[in-house]
């Protein structure tokens, strides 16, 4: 799984590094780089070259190392390996979103993109697509401590984990799909509102469902302090 993970992450990682080098060499020393964008697409915070062209590559490399260590550091590491399709999708998907963010920063810094090009929609669409893709594989995760919908109840009941991830994945897929379409058809503020509502509904329903299934699972784990 680890070898596949690095293989899948290599294209977006190479893209991030290439964009960072292009941006670093193409901007003057001391230049202010747009590093955050408002819902209207206009830059609303500036930073230096290190923040603009080093932070995201470093974060991407760190995440690759973290994903590769998951089977070793999770107490249920064997379930991480059993969840390989989902783990690999999350691994590659997150790096691709970071690549989209780096492209936005670099192209804006070099003058190849401005607020009229809809950069807010660009990154929002990428996040919505990631949400839909993750929803499609969420049900393939097995109980673990590092990836998935981790509530006290899914971690204490394998049945709660299975049911929550099956229905939570469907909600995530639907919400991500609707949000992605909204970024193509609606103004950015409306699309981001739809994305926020979709994510909130998925979280609230998943947490509530995880508790309800756990409460009705006779095989659930319960914990209490040992009496003296």
TAPE-V468253 format. One record per backbone hydrogen bond with DSSP energy under -0.5 kcal/mol. CO is the residue of the C=O (numbers start at 1). NH is the residue of the N-H. Records with the same first field share a line. If there is no record, write none. Layout:
BEGIN
CO: NH  NH
END
This chain:
BEGIN
1: 5
2: 6
3: 7
4: 8
5: 9
6: 10
7: 11
9: 13
10: 14
11: 15
12: 16
13: 17
14: 18
15: 19
16: 20
17: 21
18: 22
19: 23
20: 24
21: 25
22: 26
23: 27
24: 27
28: 31
31: 33
33: 47
36: 44  45
38: 41
42: 38
45: 35  36
47: 33
48: 52
49: 53
50: 54  55
54: 58
55: 59
56: 60
57: 61
58: 62
59: 63
60: 64
61: 65
62: 66
63: 67
64: 68
65: 69
66: 69  70
67: 70
69: 72  73
70: 74
74: 77
76: 79  80
77: 81
78: 82
79: 83  142
81: 84
83: 86  87
84: 88
85: 89
86: 90
87: 91
88: 92
89: 93
90: 94
91: 95
92: 96
93: 97
94: 98
95: 99
96: 100
97: 101
98: 102
99: 103
100: 104
101: 105
102: 106
103: 107
104: 108
105: 109
106: 110
107: 112  113
108: 111
114: 117
115: 118
118: 122
119: 123
120: 124
121: 125
122: 126
123: 127
124: 128
125: 129
126: 130
127: 131
128: 132
129: 133
130: 134
131: 135
132: 136
133: 137
134: 137  138
137: 140
138: 141
148: 150
149: 151
151: 155
153: 156
156: 221
157: 161
158: 162
159: 163
160: 164
161: 165
162: 166
163: 167
164: 168
165: 169
166: 170
167: 171
168: 172
169: 173
170: 174
171: 175
172: 176
173: 177
174: 178
175: 179
176: 180
177: 181
178: 182
179: 183
180: 184
181: 184  185
182: 186
187: 191
188: 192
189: 193
190: 194
191: 195
192: 196
193: 197
194: 198
195: 199
196: 200
197: 201
198: 202
199: 203
200: 204
201: 205
202: 206
203: 207
204: 208
205: 209
206: 210
207: 211
208: 212
209: 213
210: 214
211: 215
212: 216
214: 217
216: 218
217: 220
END
